[in-house]
Amino acid sequence: MSGRWDLAAARPWLALAGALVILDQWTKALVVARFALYESLELLPVLDLTRLHNTGAAFSLLADQPGWQRWFFTAIALGVSAALVWVLLRLPRDHQRLATLAYALVLGGALGNALDRIQHGYVVDFVHLHWERWYYPAFNVADSALTVGALLLIWDAFRRPSA
């Protein structure tokens, strides 16, 4: 990691994270404007658009709690986001692109869901995959970015030669 700040090198990655936040918030606004809570539209036999509100974390973890989790998860997301901005600003220009892409995806996803928690007290989810009577927990653009970013970080860790 470089000791210097390099906004020029970080700018495309920060722009990607910003674009993800905009896309995430736009898609959520469309769903909120067009669907009542729990309203669903089948797009494919295995895919519905369903407006849901998640007060918990991934897979609705802690959603049954009285409300403290809103600020707990917001603080975690903002802390991780601040750390990722710091990392992106200090990475050398020749840093691994896969890891840098992963950082940008996690940053955009964390900020997208943090904005929901701050604004509404919950995260708007709407992509609902299912098979017959089995339903995968609903998710959104931010969740997708977080998941892909985390998977890329894991993949990058395994593909690098050990020191």
Contact map, one row per residue, 1 for C-alpha under 8 A:
1110000000000000000000000000000000000000000000000000000000000000000000000000000000000000011100000000000000000000000000000000000000000000000000000000000000000000000
1111100000000000000000000000000000000000000000000000000000000000000000000000000000000000011100000000000000000000000000000000000000000000000000000000000000000000000
1111100000000000000000000000000000000000000000000000000000000000000000000000000000000000010000000000000000000000000000000000000000000000000000000000000000000000000
0111110000000000000000000000000000000000000000000000000000000000000000000000000000000000010000000000000000000000000000000000000000000000000000000000000000000000000
0111111000000000000000000000000000000000000000000000000000000000000000000000000000000000110000000000000000000000000000000000000000000000000000000000000000000000000
0001111111000000000000000000000000000000000000000000000000000000000000000000000000000000111100000000000000000000000000000000000000000000000000000000000000000000000
0000111111100000000000000000000000000000000000000000000000000000000000000000000000000000100000000000000000000000000000000000000000000000000000000000000000000000000
0000011111110000000000000000000000000000000000000000000000000000000000000000000000000000000000000000000000000000000000000000000000000000000000000000000000000000000
0000011111110000000000000000000000000000000000000000000000000000000000000000000000000000101110000000000000000000000000000000000000000000000000000000000000000000000
0000011111111100000000000000000000000000000000000000000000000000000000000000000000000001101000000000000000000000000000000000000000000000000000000000000000000000000
0000001111111110000000000000000000000000000000000000000000000000000000000000000000000000000000000000000000000000000000000000000000000000000000000000000000000000000
0000000111111111000000000000000000000000000000000000000000000000000000000000000000000000000000000000000000000000000000000000000000000000000000000000000000000000000
0000000001111111100000000000000000000000000000000000000000000000000000000000000000000001000000000001100100000000000000000000000000000000000000000000000000000000000
0000000001111111110000000000000000000000000000000000000000000000000000000000000000001001000000000000000100000000000000000000000000000000000000000000000000000000000
0000000000111111111000000000000000000000000000000000000000000000000000000000000000000000000000000000000000000000000000000000000000000000000000000000000000000000000
0000000000011111111100000000000000000000000000000000000000000000000000000000000000000000000000000000000110010000000000000000000000000000000000000000000000000000000
0000000000001111111110000000000000000000000000000000000000000000000000000000000000000000000000000000000111111000000000000000000000000000000000000000000000000000000
0000000000000111111111000000000000000000000000000000000000000000000000000000000000000000000000000000000000010000000000000000000000000000000000000000000000000000000
0000000000000011111111100000000000000000000000000000000000000000000000000000000000000000000000000000000000010000000000000000000000000000000000000000000000000000000
0000000000000001111111110000000000000000000000000000000000000000000000000000000000000000000000000000000010011001000000000000000000000000000011001000000000000000000
0000000000000000111111111000000000000000000000000000000000000000000000000000000000000000000000000000000000011011000000000000000000000000000001000000000000000000000
0000000000000000011111111100000000000000000000000000000000000000000000000000000000000000000000000000000000000001000000000000000000000000000000000000000000000000000
0000000000000000001111111110000000000000000000000000000000000000000000000000000000000000000000000000000000000000000000000000000000000000000010000000000000000000000
0000000000000000000111111111000000000000000000000000000000000000000000000000000000000000000000000000000000000001000000000000000000000000000111000000000000000000000
0000000000000000000011111111100000000000000000000000000000000000000000000000000000000000000000000000000000000001000000000000000000000000000000000000000000000000000
0000000000000000000001111111110000000000000000000000000000000000000000000000000000000000000000000000000000000000000000000000000000000000000000000000000000000000000
0000000000000000000000111111111000000000000000000000000000000000000000000000000000000000000000000000000000000000000000000000000000000000000010000000000000000000000
0000000000000000000000011111111100000000000000000000000000000000000000000000000000000000000000000000000000000000000000000001110000000000000100000000000000000000000
0000000000000000000000001111111110000000000000000000000000000000000000000000000000000000000000000000000000000000000000000000000000000000000000000000000000000000000
0000000000000000000000000111111111000000000000000000000000000000000000000000000000000000000000000000000000000000000000000000000000000000000000000000000000000000000
0000000000000000000000000011111111100000000000000010000000000000000000000000000000000000000000000000000000000000000000000000010000000000000000000000000000000000000
0000000000000000000000000001111111110000000000000010000000000000000000000000000000000000000000000000000000000000000000000000000000000000000000000000000000000000000
0000000000000000000000000000111111100000000000000000000000000000000000000000000000000000000000000000000000000000000000000000000000000000000000000000000000000000000
0000000000000000000000000000011111110000000000000000000000000000000000000000000000000000000000000000000000000000000000000000000000000000000000000000000000000000000
0000000000000000000000000000001111111111000000000110000000000000000000000000000000000000000000000000000000000000000000000000000000000000000000000000000000000000000
0000000000000000000000000000000101111110000000000010000000000000000000000000000000000000000000000000000000000000000000000000000000000000000000000000000000000000000
0000000000000000000000000000000000111110000000000111100000000000000000000000000000000000000000000000000000000000000000000000000000000000000000000000000000000000000
0000000000000000000000000000000000111111000000000111000000000000000000000000000000000000000000000000000000000000000000000000000000000000000000000000000000000000000
0000000000000000000000000000000000111111100000000110000000000000000000000000000000000000000000000000000000000000000000000000000000000000000000000000000000000000000
0000000000000000000000000000000000100111110000011110000000000000000000000000000000000000000000000000000000000000000000000000000000000000000000000000000000000000000
0000000000000000000000000000000000000011111000011100000000000000000000000000000000000000000000000000000000000000000000000000000000000000000000000000000000000000000
0000000000000000000000000000000000000001111110111000000000000000000000000000000000000000000000000000000000000000000000000000000000000000000000000000000000000000000
0000000000000000000000000000000000000000111111111000000000000000000000000000000000000000000000000000000000000000000000000000000000000000000000000000000000000000000
0000000000000000000000000000000000000000011111110000000000000000000000000000000000000000000000000000000000000000000000000000000000000000000000000000000000000000000
0000000000000000000000000000000000000000011111110000000000000000000000000000000000000000000000000000000000000000000000000000000000100000000000000000000000000000000
0000000000000000000000000000000000000000001111110000000000000000000000000000000000000000000000000000000000000000000000000000000011110000000000000000000000000000000
0000000000000000000000000000000000000000011111111000000000000000000000000000000000000000000000000000000000000000000000000000001111000000000000000000000000000000000
0000000000000000000000000000000000000001111111111100000000000000000000000000000000000000000000000000000000000000000000000000011110000000000000000000000000000000000
0000000000000000000000000000000000000001111000111110000000000000000000000000000000000000000000000000000000000000000000000000011100000000000000000000000000000000000
0000000000000000000000000000000000101111100000011111000000000000000000000000000000000000000000000000000000000000000000000000111100000000010000000000000000000000000
0000000000000000000000000000001100111111000000001111100000000000000000000000000000000000000000000000000000000000000000000001110000000000000000000000000000000000000
0000000000000000000000000000000000001100000000000111110000000000000000000000000000000000000000000000000000000000000000000001110000000000010000000000000000000000000
0000000000000000000000000000000000001000000000000011111000000000000000000000000000000000000000000000000000000000000000000111100000000000000000000000000000000000000
0000000000000000000000000000000000000000000000000001111110010010000000000000000000000000000000000000000000000000000000000111100000000000000000000000000000000000000
0000000000000000000000000000000000000000000000000000111110010111001011000000000000000000000000000000000000000000000010001110000000000000000000000000000000000000000
0000000000000000000000000000000000000000000000000000011111111111000011000000000000000000000000000000000000000000000000000100000000000000000000000000000000000000000
0000000000000000000000000000000000000000000000000000011111111110000000001000000000000000000000000000000000000000000000000000000000000000000000000000000000000000000
0000000000000000000000000000000000000000000000000000000111111000000000000000000000000000000000000000000000000000000000000000000000000000000000000000000000000000000
0000000000000000000000000000000000000000000000000000000111111000000000000000000000000000000000000000000000000000000000000000000000000000100000000000000000000000000
0000000000000000000000000000000000000000000000000000011111111110000000000000000000000000000000000000000000000000000000000000000000000000100000000000000000000000000
0000000000000000000000000000000000000000000000000000000111111110000000000000000000000000000000000000000000000000000000000000000000000000000000000000000000000000000
0000000000000000000000000000000000000000000000000000001110011111100010000000000000000000000000000000000000000000000000000000000000000000000000000000000000000000000
0000000000000000000000000000000000000000000000000000011110011111100010000000000000000000000000000000000000000000000000000000000000000000000000000000000000000000000
0000000000000000000000000000000000000000000000000000001100000111110000000000000000000000000000000000000000000000000000000000000000000000000000000000000000000000000
0000000000000000000000000000000000000000000000000000000000000111111110000000000000000000000000000000000000000000000000000000000000000000000000000000000000000000000
0000000000000000000000000000000000000000000000000000000000000001111110000000000000000000000000000000000000000000000000000000000000000000000000000000000000000000000
0000000000000000000000000000000000000000000000000000001000000000111111100000000000000000000000000000000000000000000000000000000000000000000000000000000000000000000
0000000000000000000000000000000000000000000000000000000000000000111111110000000000000000000000000000000000000000000000000000000000000000000000000000000000000000000
0000000000000000000000000000000000000000000000000000001100000110111111111000000000000000000000000000000000000000000000000000000000000000000000000000000000000000000
0000000000000000000000000000000000000000000000000000001100000000001111111100000000000000000000000000000000000000000011001100000000000000000000000000000000000000000
0000000000000000000000000000000000000000000000000000000000000000001111111110000000000000000000000000000000000000000011000000000000000000000000000000000000000000000
0000000000000000000000000000000000000000000000000000000000000000000111111111000000000000000000000000000000000000000000000000000000000000000000000000000000000000000
0000000000000000000000000000000000000000000000000000000010000000000011111111100000000000000000000000000000000000010000000000000000000000000000000000000000000000000
0000000000000000000000000000000000000000000000000000000000000000000001111111110000000000000000000000000000000000010011000000000000000000000000000000000000000000000
0000000000000000000000000000000000000000000000000000000000000000000000111111111000000000000000000000000000000000000000000000000000000000000000000000000000000000000
0000000000000000000000000000000000000000000000000000000000000000000000011111111100000000000000000000000000000000000000000000000000000000000000000000000000000000000
0000000000000000000000000000000000000000000000000000000000000000000000001111111110000000000000000000000000000110010000000000000000000000000000000000000000000000000
0000000000000000000000000000000000000000000000000000000000000000000000000111111111000000000000000000000000000110010000000000000000000000000000000000000000000000000
0000000000000000000000000000000000000000000000000000000000000000000000000011111111100000000000000000000000000000000000000000000000000000000000000000000000000000000
0000000000000000000000000000000000000000000000000000000000000000000000000001111111110000000000000000000000100100000000000000000000000000000000000000000000000000000
0000000000000000000000000000000000000000000000000000000000000000000000000000111111111000000000000000000000100110000000000000000000000000000000000000000000000000000
0000000000000000000000000000000000000000000000000000000000000000000000000000011111111100000000000000000000000000000000000000000000000000000000000000000000000000000
0000000000000000000000000000000000000000000000000000000000000000000000000000001111111110000000000000000000000000000000000000000000000000000000000000000000000000000
0000000000000000000000000000000000000000000000000000000000000000000000000000000111111111000000000000001100100000000000000000000000000000000000000000000000000000000
0000000000000100000000000000000000000000000000000000000000000000000000000000000011111111100000000000000000100000000000000000000000000000000000000000000000000000000
0000000000000000000000000000000000000000000000000000000000000000000000000000000001111111110000000000000000000000000000000000000000000000000000000000000000000000000
0000000000000000000000000000000000000000000000000000000000000000000000000000000000111111111000000000000000000000000000000000000000000000000000000000000000000000000
0000000001001100000000000000000000000000000000000000000000000000000000000000000000011111111000000001001000000000000000000000000000000000000000000000000000000000000
0000111011000000000000000000000000000000000000000000000000000000000000000000000000001111111000000000000000000000000000000000000000000000000000000000000000000000000
1111110000000000000000000000000000000000000000000000000000000000000000000000000000000111111100000000000000000000000000000000000000000000000000000000000000000000000
1100010011000000000000000000000000000000000000000000000000000000000000000000000000000011111110100000000000000000000000000000000000000000000000000000000000000000000
1100010010000000000000000000000000000000000000000000000000000000000000000000000000000000011111100000000000000000000000000000000000000000000000000000000000000000000
0000000010000000000000000000000000000000000000000000000000000000000000000000000000000000001111100000000000000000000000000000000000000000000000000000000000000000000
0000000000000000000000000000000000000000000000000000000000000000000000000000000000000000000111111000000000000000000000000000000000000000000000000000000000000000000
0000000000000000000000000000000000000000000000000000000000000000000000000000000000000000001111111001000000000000000000000000000000000000000000000000000000000000000
0000000000000000000000000000000000000000000000000000000000000000000000000000000000000000000001111111000000000000000000000000000000000000000000000000000000000000000
0000000000000000000000000000000000000000000000000000000000000000000000000000000000000000000001111111100000000000000000000000000000000000000000000000000000000000000
0000000000000000000000000000000000000000000000000000000000000000000000000000000000000000000000011111110000000000000000000000000000000000000000000000000110010000000
0000000000000000000000000000000000000000000000000000000000000000000000000000000000000000000000011111111000000000000000000000000000000000000000000000000110010000000
0000000000001000000000000000000000000000000000000000000000000000000000000000000000000001000000111111111100000000000000000000000000000000000000000000000000000000000
0000000000001000000000000000000000000000000000000000000000000000000000000000000000000000000000001111111110000000000000000000000000000000000000000000100000000000000
0000000000000000000000000000000000000000000000000000000000000000000000000000000000000000000000000111111111000000000000000000000000000000000000000001110110000000000
0000000000000000000000000000000000000000000000000000000000000000000000000000000000010001000000000011111111100000000000000000000000000000000000000000100010000000000
0000000000001101100000000000000000000000000000000000000000000000000000000000000000010000000000000001111111110000000000000000000000000000000000000000100000000000000
0000000000000001100100000000000000000000000000000000000000000000000000000000000000000000000000000000111111111000000000000000000000000000000000001101100000000000000
0000000000000000100000000000000000000000000000000000000000000000000000000000000000000000000000000000011111111100000000000000000000000000000000001110110000000000000
0000000000000000100000000000000000000000000000000000000000000000000000000000000110011000000000000000001111111110000000000000000000000000000000000100000000000000000
0000000000000001111110000000000000000000000000000000000000000000000000000000000000000000000000000000000111111111000000000000000000000000000001001100000000000000000
0000000000000000100110000000000000000000000000000000000000000000000000000000000000000000000000000000000011111111100000000000000000000000000011111100000000000000000
0000000000000000000000000000000000000000000000000000000000000000000000000000110110000000000000000000000001111111110000000000000000000000000001000100000000000000000
0000000000000000000010000000000000000000000000000000000000000000000000000000110010000000000000000000000000111111111000000000000000000000000001000000000000000000000
0000000000000000000111011000000000000000000000000000000000000000000000000000000000000000000000000000000000011111111100000000000000000000000001000000000000000000000
0000000000000000000000000000000000000000000000000000000000000000000000000000000000000000000000000000000000001111111110000010000000000000000001100000000000000000000
0000000000000000000000000000000000000000000000000000000000000000000000001100110000000000000000000000000000000111111111000000000000000000000000000000000000000000000
0000000000000000000000000000000000000000000000000000000000000000000000000000000000000000000000000000000000000011111111100000000000000000000000000000000000000000000
0000000000000000000000000000000000000000000000000000000000000000000000000000000000000000000000000000000000000001111111111111000000000000000000000000000000000000000
0000000000000000000000000000000000000000000000000000001000000000000001100100000000000000000000000000000000000000111111111110000000000000000000000000000000000000000
0000000000000000000000000000000000000000000000000000000000000000000001100100000000000000000000000000000000000000011111111000000000000000000000000000000000000000000
0000000000000000000000000000000000000000000000000000000000000000000000000000000000000000000000000000000000000000001111111000000000000000000000000000000000000000000
0000000000000000000000000000000000000000000000000000000000000000000000000000000000000000000000000000000000000000000111111110000000000000000000000000000000000000000
0000000000000000000000000000000000000000000000000000001000000000000001000000000000000000000000000000000000000000000111111110000000000000000000000000000000000000000
0000000000000000000000000000000000000000000000000000111100000000000001000000000000000000000000000000000000000000000110011111000000000000000000000000000000000000000
0000000000000000000000000000000000000000000000000000111000000000000000000000000000000000000000000000000000000000100110011111100000000000000000000000000000000000000
0000000000000000000000000001000000000000000000000011110000000000000000000000000000000000000000000000000000000000000100000111110000000000000100000000000000000000000
0000000000000000000000000001000000000000000000000111110000000000000000000000000000000000000000000000000000000000000000000011111000000000011100000000000000000000000
0000000000000000000000000001001000000000000000011111000000000000000000000000000000000000000000000000000000000000000000000001111100000000011100000000000000000000000
0000000000000000000000000000000000000000000000111100000000000000000000000000000000000000000000000000000000000000000000000000111110000000011100000000000000000000000
0000000000000000000000000000000000000000000000111100000000000000000000000000000000000000000000000000000000000000000000000000011111000011111000000000000000000000000
0000000000000000000000000000000000000000000001110000000000000000000000000000000000000000000000000000000000000000000000000000001111100011110000000000000000000000000
0000000000000000000000000000000000000000000001100000000000000000000000000000000000000000000000000000000000000000000000000000000111111111000000000000000000000000000
0000000000000000000000000000000000000000000011000000000000000000000000000000000000000000000000000000000000000000000000000000000011111110000000000000000000000000000
0000000000000000000000000000000000000000000001000000000000000000000000000000000000000000000000000000000000000000000000000000000001111100000000000000000000000000000
0000000000000000000000000000000000000000000000000000000000000000000000000000000000000000000000000000000000000000000000000000000001111110000000000000000000000000000
0000000000000000000000000000000000000000000000000000000000000000000000000000000000000000000000000000000000000000000000000000000001111111000000000000000000000000000
0000000000000000000000000000000000000000000000000000000000000000000000000000000000000000000000000000000000000000000000000000000111101111100000000000000000000000000
0000000000000000000000000000000000000000000000000000000000000000000000000000000000000000000000000000000000000000000000000000000111000111110000000000000000000000000
0000000000000000000000000000000000000000000000000000000000110000000000000000000000000000000000000000000000000000000000000000000110000011111000000000000000000000000
0000000000000000000000000000000000000000000000000101000000000000000000000000000000000000000000000000000000000000000000000000111110000001111100000000000000000000000
0000000000000000000000000000000000000000000000000000000000000000000000000000000000000000000000000000000000000000000000000000111100000000111110110000000000000000000
0000000000000000000000010001000000000000000000000000000000000000000000000000000000000000000000000000000000000000000000000001111000000000011111110000000000000000000
0000000000000000000100110010000000000000000000000000000000000000000000000000000000000000000000000000000000001000000000000000000000000000001111111000000000000000000
0000000000000000000110010000000000000000000000000000000000000000000000000000000000000000000000000000000000011111100000000000000000000000000111111100000000000000000
0000000000000000000000000000000000000000000000000000000000000000000000000000000000000000000000000000000000001000100000000000000000000000001111111110000000000000000
0000000000000000000000000000000000000000000000000000000000000000000000000000000000000000000000000000000000001000000000000000000000000000001111111111000000000000000
0000000000000000000100000000000000000000000000000000000000000000000000000000000000000000000000000000000011011000000000000000000000000000000011111111100000000000000
0000000000000000000000000000000000000000000000000000000000000000000000000000000000000000000000000000000011111100000000000000000000000000000001111111110000000000000
0000000000000000000000000000000000000000000000000000000000000000000000000000000000000000000000000000000001000000000000000000000000000000000000111111111000000000000
0000000000000000000000000000000000000000000000000000000000000000000000000000000000000000000000000000010010000000000000000000000000000000000000011111111100000000000
0000000000000000000000000000000000000000000000000000000000000000000000000000000000000000000000000000111111000000000000000000000000000000000000001111111110000000000
0000000000000000000000000000000000000000000000000000000000000000000000000000000000000000000000000000010001000000000000000000000000000000000000000111111111000000000
0000000000000000000000000000000000000000000000000000000000000000000000000000000000000000000000000000000000000000000000000000000000000000000000000011111111100000000
0000000000000000000000000000000000000000000000000000000000000000000000000000000000000000000000000110010000000000000000000000000000000000000000000001111111110000000
0000000000000000000000000000000000000000000000000000000000000000000000000000000000000000000000000110011000000000000000000000000000000000000000000000111111111000000
0000000000000000000000000000000000000000000000000000000000000000000000000000000000000000000000000000000000000000000000000000000000000000000000000000011111111100000
0000000000000000000000000000000000000000000000000000000000000000000000000000000000000000000000000000000000000000000000000000000000000000000000000000001111111110000
0000000000000000000000000000000000000000000000000000000000000000000000000000000000000000000000000110000000000000000000000000000000000000000000000000000111111111000
0000000000000000000000000000000000000000000000000000000000000000000000000000000000000000000000000000000000000000000000000000000000000000000000000000000011111111000
0000000000000000000000000000000000000000000000000000000000000000000000000000000000000000000000000000000000000000000000000000000000000000000000000000000001111111100
0000000000000000000000000000000000000000000000000000000000000000000000000000000000000000000000000000000000000000000000000000000000000000000000000000000000111111100
0000000000000000000000000000000000000000000000000000000000000000000000000000000000000000000000000000000000000000000000000000000000000000000000000000000000011111110
0000000000000000000000000000000000000000000000000000000000000000000000000000000000000000000000000000000000000000000000000000000000000000000000000000000000000111111
0000000000000000000000000000000000000000000000000000000000000000000000000000000000000000000000000000000000000000000000000000000000000000000000000000000000000001111
0000000000000000000000000000000000000000000000000000000000000000000000000000000000000000000000000000000000000000000000000000000000000000000000000000000000000000111
